[in-house]
Amino acid sequence: MNIHIGPAGWAYKDWEGTVYPEQMKKEKHPVEYLAQYFDLIEINTSFYGHIRPEVGKLWCKKASAVKPDFLFTAKLNRAFTHSPIAVLESTSAATIRFDPKDVDDAKRGLDSIAQEKMLGALLMQFPISFKNTNENRDHLDVLIRTFIEYPLAVEVRHASWTNEGTLRYFAEKGVAFCNIDQPLLGQAVMPSEHVTSQIGYVRLHGRRYDQWFEPEKSSERYDYLYDKDELQGWKTKIENVAKKAQVTFVVANNHFEGKAPANALELRSMISGNKVKVPPTLANVYPRLQAIAEAYQPTTLF
């Protein structure tokens, strides 16, 4: 099955010495390093700032030199999906504000990757406050028409979106419904295995119930390591998604201290039934990875 599995992002300070060897940045770009172990990375920085075309091309060059069939997915900039003060007010069509320059800047960055045939999908990620209302559906329709030249996936977190009408609408538009794992608090979307386009999309955020809405530090929300039973449940869902999609992207977003790449590698091993290549530093931090590593050799972290 055509399944691509990888982490969300790569530029985390706490990955130094956990995912990456010490001093690695002096020798190798993080994308180049991760491409040794994954065939997919979801670009996280595009949510916070538009991709600069020259940087997008550099990422493609670094990744494809290691793995020619490597793919990126990218998060759409938050100007289109979140209130600019989302921590203080609910996100809705009335509070989201973007202008034509945002559209131009976003497309220039996305095109730098799409032109290299390395953009697997563009993900529109909305917060749980973005509910299924007439106005919000109209806003989503505007975004779909604006970015229709890219393969699209939409992540909604409020349960009001999970009905037959919404799934039918996504299918009519050829937009992928993003199946997510998140703490089931309030009206949160439940885990699912929907496929509404040629693309299947799965994102694993972790289950930090105690830190999800009001973490002391933003990184704590994603400080969660899935156990093997939890991953096994998602393995089944992912395989069901992949049976209905032409290509399936699985992204681990529980990034704190390298937990995302650790769980992504475990899923790769589970789904393929084979051992996988594992960064030695990561296997040191998470010893259970040693059991799935092709050739584990202990290394000194410090």
Rosetta blueprint (number, residue, H / E / L):
1 M L
2 N L
3 I E
4 H E
5 I E
6 G E
7 P E
8 A E
9 G L
10 W L
11 A L
12 Y L
13 K H
14 D H
15 W H
16 E E
17 G L
18 T L
19 V L
20 Y E
21 P L
22 E L
23 Q L
24 M H
25 K H
26 K H
27 E L
28 K L
29 H L
30 P H
31 V H
32 E H
33 Y H
34 L H
35 A L
36 Q L
37 Y L
38 F L
39 D L
40 L E
41 I E
42 E E
43 I E
44 N L
45 T H
46 S H
47 F H
48 Y H
49 G L
50 H L
51 I L
52 R L
53 P H
54 E H
55 V H
56 G H
57 K H
58 L H
59 W H
60 C H
61 K H
62 K H
63 A H
64 S H
65 A H
66 V H
67 K L
68 P L
69 D L
70 F L
71 L E
72 F E
73 T E
74 A E
75 K E
76 L L
77 N L
78 R H
79 A H
80 F H
81 T L
82 H L
83 S L
84 P L
85 I L
86 A L
87 V L
88 L L
89 E L
90 S L
91 T L
92 S L
93 A L
94 A L
95 T L
96 I L
97 R L
98 F L
99 D L
100 P H
101 K H
102 D H
103 V H
104 D H
105 D H
106 A H
107 K H
108 R H
109 G H
110 L H
111 D H
112 S H
113 I H
114 A H
115 Q L
116 E L
117 K L
118 M L
119 L E
120 G E
121 A E
122 L E
123 L E
124 M E
125 Q E
126 F L
127 P L
128 I L
129 S L
130 F L
131 K L
132 N L
133 T L
134 N H
135 E H
136 N H
137 R H
138 D H
139 H H
140 L H
141 D H
142 V H
143 L H
144 I H
145 R H
146 T H
147 F L
148 I L
149 E L
150 Y L
151 P L
152 L E
153 A E
154 V E
155 E E
156 V L
157 R L
158 H E
159 A H
160 S H
161 W H
162 T L
163 N L
164 E H
165 G H
166 T H
167 L H
168 R H
169 Y H
170 F H
171 A H
172 E H
173 K H
174 G L
175 V L
176 A E
177 F E
178 C E
179 N E
180 I E
181 D E
182 Q L
183 P L
184 L L
185 L L
186 G L
187 Q L
188 A E
189 V L
190 M L
191 P L
192 S L
193 E L
194 H L
195 V L
196 T L
197 S L
198 Q L
199 I E
200 G E
201 Y E
202 V E
203 R E
204 L E
205 H L
206 G L
207 R L
208 R L
209 Y L
210 D L
211 Q L
212 W L
213 F L
214 E L
215 P L
216 E L
217 K L
218 S H
219 S H
220 E H
221 R H
222 Y H
223 D L
224 Y L
225 L L
226 Y L
227 D L
228 K H
229 D H
230 E H
231 L H
232 Q H
233 G H
234 W H
235 K H
236 T H
237 K H
238 I H
239 E H
240 N H
241 V H
242 A H
243 K H
244 K H
245 A L
246 Q L
247 V E
248 T E
249 F E
250 V E
251 V E
252 A E
253 N L
254 N L
255 H L
256 F H
257 E H
258 G H
259 K H
260 A H
261 P H
262 A H
263 N H
264 A H
265 L H
266 E H
267 L H
268 R H
269 S H
270 M H
271 I H
272 S H
273 G L
274 N L
275 K L
276 V E
277 K L
278 V L
279 P L
280 P H
281 T H
282 L H
283 A H
284 N H
285 V H
286 Y L
287 P H
288 R H
289 L H
290 Q H
291 A H
292 I L
293 A E
294 E L
295 A L
296 Y L
297 Q L
298 P L
299 T L
300 T L
301 L L
302 F L
